[in-house]
Amino acid sequence: MKSVYLIFFLVILSRYSPAQDNKSDFWLDFGQLEDSLKVNPKPVFLYFHTGWCTYCRKMEAEIFTKPTIFGQLSENYYAVKFDAEFPGDVFFDGRVFSNKQLKTSRSPLHELTILFNGENNTFAPPLMLLFDENFFLQKRINSYLDSKSLYDVLNSDL
């Protein structure tokens, strides 16, 4: 009889689990992106942020959590969120990318950030890049976007 109560209790708890209401489930890492593109190509949304970027934190708290934005990204895009100053290695496109500026810069940019930002461009977060299903760059945005503006960008033809 105790096991019946335990099972009933676990079923009730699982229905109210906060993990099921997690609005960040659509974010992939670069490894997952590569695998997903091989299986089912679709447009890609890359979002580069830093811990010190106020506009990045605002977008993450207020924009990416909106149902219209969350729905658009999770249904129509592979979305990758990446810390531009990530200290670790990342395997992508058959190469290992690292943060070689860790010991030489106060704001060390990861090689993937430099690659996608453009080596000669000044990095200014938030950086959002939209690619078509063949991974060709279609749009580059180096600024904060409110939910209406981001929704319009996500709904534009790529």
Secondary structure by P-SEA (a helix, b strand, c coil): caaaaaaaaaaaaaaacccccccccccccaaaaaaaaaccccbbbbbbbccccaaaaaaaacccccaaaaaaaacccbbbbbcccccbbbbcccccccccccccccccccaaaaaaacccccccccbbbbbcccccccccccccccaaaaaaaaaccc
